[in-house]
């Protein structure tokens, strides 16, 4: 059973082979905000002949919610 104070989130992270576009910055932001990587699953890619190569992965994150007491966050 999952702890009710643990939140989970799924992201589809995309990135072109040259590192441009995509939403890797969103994943980085979540990790910097205290989310932890639980699992990843490759979803394949597209492009090549008639467009830029792009890859995608399903990323599952989780984070335990901070409890606050009198407006102060406990760790």
Backbone as CSV, one residue per row, in Angstrom:
resi,resn,N_x,N_y,N_z,CA_x,CA_y,CA_z,C_x,C_y,C_z
1,UNK,0.843,-1.174,0.000,0.000,0.000,0.000,0.893,1.244,0.000
2,UNK,0.494,2.237,-0.770,1.270,3.468,-0.879,0.946,4.402,0.276
3,UNK,1.975,5.015,0.810,1.821,6.007,1.875,1.012,7.178,1.330
4,UNK,-0.040,7.618,2.033,-0.877,8.709,1.512,-0.137,10.038,1.389
5,UNK,1.027,10.172,2.010,1.779,11.417,1.878,2.721,11.389,0.673
6,UNK,2.747,10.278,-0.063,3.596,10.163,-1.242,2.778,10.448,-2.488
7,UNK,3.247,11.429,-3.270,2.593,11.744,-4.539,3.386,11.093,-5.659
8,UNK,2.688,10.667,-6.697,3.335,10.104,-7.877,2.925,10.911,-9.088
9,UNK,3.819,10.937,-10.069,3.572,11.701,-11.277,4.211,10.966,-12.442
10,UNK,3.532,10.972,-13.586,4.081,10.386,-14.806,4.355,11.498,-15.810
11,UNK,5.527,11.460,-16.416,5.901,12.405,-17.465,6.321,11.628,-18.701
12,UNK,5.972,12.139,-19.866,6.539,11.622,-21.104,7.626,12.620,-21.492
13,UNK,8.871,12.177,-21.395,10.015,13.042,-21.666,10.456,12.807,-23.105
14,UNK,10.576,13.896,-23.857,11.008,13.807,-25.249,12.270,14.626,-25.465
15,UNK,13.056,14.203,-26.433,14.281,14.923,-26.758,14.703,14.562,-28.174
16,UNK,15.142,15.560,-28.923,15.697,15.289,-30.240,17.137,14.833,-30.080
17,UNK,17.631,14.114,-31.078,18.982,13.553,-31.011,20.049,14.633,-30.842
18,UNK,19.794,15.842,-31.341,20.777,16.920,-31.207,20.644,17.675,-29.896
19,UNK,19.740,17.213,-29.010,19.564,17.838,-27.703,18.644,19.045,-27.708
20,UNK,18.123,19.399,-28.852,17.242,20.553,-28.963,15.796,20.132,-28.719
21,UNK,14.982,21.117,-28.386,13.547,20.911,-28.166,13.303,19.875,-27.079
22,UNK,12.161,19.256,-27.103,11.832,18.291,-26.067,11.529,18.973,-24.746
23,UNK,11.377,18.176,-23.706,11.018,18.713,-22.387,11.901,18.155,-21.272
24,UNK,13.161,17.936,-21.580,14.101,17.453,-20.566,14.206,18.463,-19.422
25,UNK,14.053,19.750,-19.746,14.107,20.790,-18.702,12.995,20.586,-17.672
26,UNK,11.822,20.094,-18.092,10.737,19.809,-17.143,11.145,18.714,-16.167
27,UNK,11.782,17.668,-16.677,12.256,16.588,-15.810,13.292,17.122,-14.824
28,UNK,14.217,17.926,-15.313,15.246,18.505,-14.447,14.619,19.363,-13.350
29,UNK,13.616,20.155,-13.712,12.926,21.008,-12.729,12.279,20.158,-11.642
30,UNK,11.599,19.078,-12.034,10.960,18.201,-11.050,11.995,17.578,-10.110
31,UNK,13.112,17.128,-10.668,14.153,16.530,-9.827,14.730,17.561,-8.859
32,UNK,14.901,18.787,-9.316,15.398,19.854,-8.440,14.388,20.233,-7.364
33,UNK,13.112,19.953,-7.596,12.058,20.250,-6.620,11.826,19.103,-5.643
34,UNK,12.676,18.080,-5.680,12.582,17.007,-4.701,11.877,15.745,-5.171
35,UNK,11.469,15.691,-6.453,10.880,14.466,-6.982,11.987,13.452,-7.198
36,UNK,11.684,12.153,-6.952,12.644,11.063,-7.156,12.204,10.217,-8.343
37,UNK,13.180,9.730,-9.079,12.929,8.855,-10.210,12.580,7.462,-9.689
38,UNK,11.420,6.940,-10.085,10.996,5.607,-9.670,11.266,4.598,-10.776
39,UNK,10.898,4.951,-12.023,11.144,4.049,-13.144,11.098,4.816,-14.464
40,UNK,11.704,4.208,-15.469,11.651,4.751,-16.824,11.359,3.619,-17.792
41,UNK,10.660,3.948,-18.861,10.356,2.985,-19.907,10.516,3.678,-21.249
42,UNK,11.377,3.142,-22.097,11.559,3.705,-23.429,10.270,3.552,-24.222
43,UNK,9.912,4.594,-24.960,8.695,4.557,-25.775,9.019,4.579,-27.266
44,UNK,10.294,4.589,-27.615,10.681,4.568,-29.021,11.025,5.947,-29.537
45,UNK,11.067,6.051,-30.852,11.419,7.306,-31.483,10.783,7.435,-32.840
46,UNK,10.911,8.621,-33.399,10.363,8.913,-34.721,11.353,9.774,-35.491
47,UNK,11.089,9.920,-36.763,11.882,10.830,-37.586,13.014,10.130,-38.292
48,UNK,13.846,10.951,-38.884,14.988,10.420,-39.609,14.987,10.901,-41.036
49,UNK,14.343,10.169,-41.900,14.360,10.484,-43.329,13.741,11.841,-43.638
50,UNK,12.573,12.103,-43.098,11.865,13.331,-43.451,11.695,14.306,-42.294
51,UNK,12.394,14.085,-41.193,12.279,14.992,-40.058,13.333,14.692,-39.014
52,UNK,13.410,15.536,-37.999,14.417,15.306,-36.954,14.113,14.056,-36.143
53,UNK,15.151,13.368,-35.727,15.003,12.185,-34.884,14.612,12.651,-33.487
54,UNK,13.580,12.027,-32.940,13.114,12.381,-31.600,12.829,11.104,-30.825
55,UNK,13.235,11.098,-29.556,13.047,9.945,-28.686,12.084,10.308,-27.560
56,UNK,11.403,9.294,-27.011,10.477,9.531,-25.910,10.630,8.426,-24.867
57,UNK,10.374,8.795,-23.603,10.416,7.825,-22.504,9.348,8.198,-21.480
58,UNK,8.710,7.188,-20.934,7.773,7.380,-19.835,8.584,7.368,-18.545
59,UNK,8.450,8.423,-17.751,9.204,8.562,-16.505,8.217,8.667,-15.345
60,UNK,8.367,7.812,-14.349,7.527,7.851,-13.153,8.339,8.467,-12.024
61,UNK,7.774,9.503,-11.409,8.414,10.212,-10.301,7.554,10.103,-9.059
62,UNK,8.175,10.256,-7.892,7.409,10.327,-6.651,8.072,11.313,-5.707
63,UNK,7.264,11.844,-4.802,7.770,12.795,-3.811,6.901,12.692,-2.578
64,UNK,7.550,12.689,-1.429,6.805,12.704,-0.171,6.465,14.142,0.157
65,UNK,5.219,14.354,0.495,4.768,15.697,0.820,5.355,16.136,2.150
66,UNK,5.759,17.389,2.212,6.312,17.968,3.431,5.168,18.305,4.367
67,UNK,5.313,17.965,5.620,4.315,18.339,6.631,4.669,19.713,7.165
68,UNK,3.672,20.535,7.338,3.931,21.865,7.885,3.292,21.999,9.266
69,UNK,3.992,22.709,10.142,3.499,22.969,11.477,3.662,24.466,11.702
70,UNK,2.566,25.157,11.864,2.622,26.591,12.100,3.278,27.353,10.965
71,UNK,3.150,26.841,9.717,3.729,27.503,8.576,5.178,27.147,8.311
72,UNK,5.766,26.312,9.173,7.159,25.898,8.980,7.181,24.476,8.413
73,UNK,8.037,24.255,7.458,8.128,22.935,6.820,9.125,22.082,7.583
74,UNK,8.683,20.877,7.959,9.579,19.926,8.633,10.187,18.985,7.634
75,UNK,11.402,18.554,7.888,12.076,17.645,6.965,12.140,16.268,7.538
